[in-house]
Amino acid sequence: MSDSIDNAKRALRADLRERRSTMSDAARETAADGIRSQLRELIERLGVRSLSCYLSAPTEPGTRLFVDEAVAAGLRVLLPVTRNDGLLDWVVAEPGGAIADGMFGLPEPVGEVLSPMSVGEVDLLVIPAAAVDVAGMRLGWGRGYFDKTLGSMENRPPVYAVVFDSELVDEVPRDLHDQPVTGVVTPTRTVVLAPETH
């Protein structure tokens, strides 16, 4: 990665992290409700029976209400667990499932661990992001887990990144290994940025 791209990413991440940390609790709750209803409509529109999602950290757009609702509705939801080698294992979400701090202090499920390959069977991937641009390029938080996961999938289902409304931007710094997404889900809308092939 060139230093200029690396520095641009680092600066943008710092700005986004700062903005997220100053959000009020009320704004976070409203955003989580919006995310839940946008994701609910997305899975209905795509006819999703199984998906991957993630357990949102306190400053991230909230996904936990959605995960609980999806599990209660009988959907199979895989949640990521970080590994030392940069890959993700997966745990099937269960009602009231235990949560622990993962390697980076992020919330992760506790349960029977499935291999990185198990995510290849889902109908939809819902992933975190710092920002996404209008061409579908995603800026992650710099650890590369989701870029590796997406880059290794042969038959990739639609991939939607969850961001706040202001984090769908004109352009993000991009590098060769960065993986695009199909679209974004924000608290107020779902935007398709690339064809939803399956």
C-alpha positions in Angstrom: 0.0 0.0 0.0 1.4 3.4 -0.9 2.1 5.8 2.0 -0.2 8.4 0.6 -3.2 6.0 0.4 -2.4 4.7 3.9 -2.2 8.2 5.3 -5.4 9.2 3.6 -7.2 6.2 5.0 -5.8 6.8 8.5 -6.9 10.5 8.5 -10.4 9.6 7.3 -10.8 6.8 9.8 -9.7 9.2 12.7 -12.3 11.8 11.5 -15.1 9.2 11.3 -14.2 7.7 14.7 -14.3 11.1 16.2 -17.7 11.9 14.7 -19.1 8.6 15.8 -17.8 9.1 19.4 -19.6 12.4 19.8 -23.1 11.1 18.8 -25.8 11.3 21.5 -27.4 8.1 22.9 -30.8 9.2 21.6 -29.3 9.6 18.1 -27.8 6.1 18.4 -31.1 4.6 19.4 -32.9 6.3 16.5 -30.2 5.0 14.1 -30.4 1.4 15.4 -34.2 1.5 14.9 -33.7 2.7 11.4 -31.0 0.1 10.6 -33.3 -2.6 11.9 -36.2 -1.6 9.6 -33.9 -1.0 6.6 -32.3 -4.5 7.0 -35.7 -6.1 7.6 -36.9 -4.7 4.2 -33.7 -5.7 2.5 -33.9 -9.4 3.6 -37.6 -9.5 2.6 -36.8 -8.0 -0.9 -33.9 -10.4 -1.5 -35.8 -13.5 0.0 -32.9 -14.1 2.5 -33.1 -17.3 4.6 -29.5 -17.1 6.0 -27.1 -14.2 6.4 -24.0 -13.0 8.1 -24.1 -9.9 10.3 -22.0 -8.6 13.2 -22.6 -7.5 16.7 -22.2 -3.7 16.7 -19.8 -2.0 19.1 -21.2 1.0 21.1 -20.2 3.6 18.6 -21.2 1.7 15.5 -24.6 1.9 13.8 -26.6 -0.6 15.9 -27.2 -4.1 14.5 -28.0 -6.0 17.6 -31.8 -5.4 17.5 -31.8 -6.6 14.0 -29.8 -9.7 14.8 -32.2 -10.6 17.7 -35.3 -10.0 15.4 -33.8 -12.1 12.6 -33.0 -15.0 14.9 -36.5 -14.8 16.4 -38.0 -14.9 12.9 -36.2 -18.1 12.1 -33.3 -16.8 10.0 -29.9 -18.4 10.3 -27.5 -15.6 11.2 -23.8 -16.1 11.3 -21.7 -13.8 13.5 -18.0 -13.3 13.0 -15.2 -14.2 15.4 -11.7 -12.8 14.8 -8.7 -15.1 14.4 -5.0 -14.5 14.8 -4.4 -15.3 11.1 -6.6 -12.5 9.8 -9.5 -14.8 8.9 -13.0 -14.9 10.4 -14.6 -17.9 12.1 -18.4 -17.8 12.5 -20.9 -18.7 15.2 -24.6 -19.2 14.6 -26.5 -16.5 16.5 -28.9 -17.8 19.2 -31.6 -16.0 21.2 -29.9 -14.5 24.2 -26.6 -15.9 23.1 -23.6 -15.0 25.2 -21.3 -12.2 24.1 -17.6 -11.7 25.0 -14.9 -9.2 24.0 -13.0 -10.4 20.9 -9.3 -9.8 20.1 -9.8 -6.1 19.5 -12.2 -5.5 22.3 -15.1 -5.8 19.9 -18.2 -7.8 20.8 -18.2 -11.3 19.6 -20.6 -14.3 20.1 -19.7 -17.3 22.3 -20.7 -20.6 20.9 -19.7 -23.5 18.6 -17.2 -22.1 16.1 -17.6 -22.8 12.4 -14.8 -22.4 9.9 -14.2 -19.4 7.6 -15.7 -21.4 4.7 -19.2 -21.6 6.4 -20.0 -18.0 5.4 -20.0 -19.2 1.7 -23.5 -20.6 2.2 -25.3 -17.4 3.2 -27.7 -15.4 1.0 -26.5 -12.0 2.2 -23.5 -10.5 4.0 -24.0 -7.5 6.3 -20.7 -6.0 7.2 -19.3 -3.0 9.2 -17.5 -0.1 7.5 -16.1 3.3 8.4 -17.4 4.7 5.1 -18.5 3.7 1.6 -18.3 5.7 -1.6 -20.8 6.0 -4.4 -18.8 3.5 -6.5 -19.2 0.9 -3.8 -15.7 1.0 -2.4 -15.6 0.3 1.3 -13.2 1.8 3.8 -12.9 -0.6 6.7 -11.2 0.0 10.0 -7.8 -1.2 8.8 -7.5 -4.8 9.9 -8.5 -6.4 6.6 -10.8 -9.2 8.0 -13.7 -8.4 5.7 -11.6 -7.7 2.7 -9.9 -11.1 3.1 -13.3 -12.8 3.6 -14.9 -11.1 0.5 -11.8 -11.7 -1.6 -11.8 -15.4 -0.8 -15.4 -16.1 -1.7 -16.1 -17.8 -5.0 -19.8 -17.2 -5.3 -20.3 -14.0 -3.4 -23.9 -13.1 -2.4 -24.9 -9.5 -2.1 -22.8 -7.6 0.4 -24.2 -4.6 2.3 -22.1 -2.3 4.5 -23.9 -0.6 7.5 -22.9 3.0 7.9 -24.4 6.3 9.2 -26.0 8.5 6.6 -23.0 10.9 6.5 -20.6 8.0 5.8 -21.8 7.4 2.2 -19.3 9.7 0.6 -18.2 10.7 -2.9 -14.9 8.8 -2.7 -12.7 6.8 -0.3 -9.0 6.1 -0.7 -8.6 2.7 -2.2 -5.9 0.1 -2.5 -5.7 -3.1 -4.6 -6.9 -5.5 -1.9 -9.9 -3.4 -1.0 -13.2 -5.1 -1.8 -16.3 -3.4 -3.1 -19.8 -3.8 -1.7 -23.2 -4.2 -3.4 -24.7 -1.4 -1.4 -25.1 0.4 1.9 -27.7 0.3 4.6 -28.1 3.5 6.6 -30.6 4.5 9.3 -32.8 6.2 6.6 -32.2 4.3 3.4 -30.8 1.3 1.5 -28.7 2.2 -1.5 -27.8 -0.3 -4.2 -24.4 0.6 -5.7 -23.6 -2.5 -7.8 -25.6 -5.3 -9.4 -27.2 -7.7 -6.8 -26.0 -10.9 -8.4 -26.3 -14.1 -6.5 
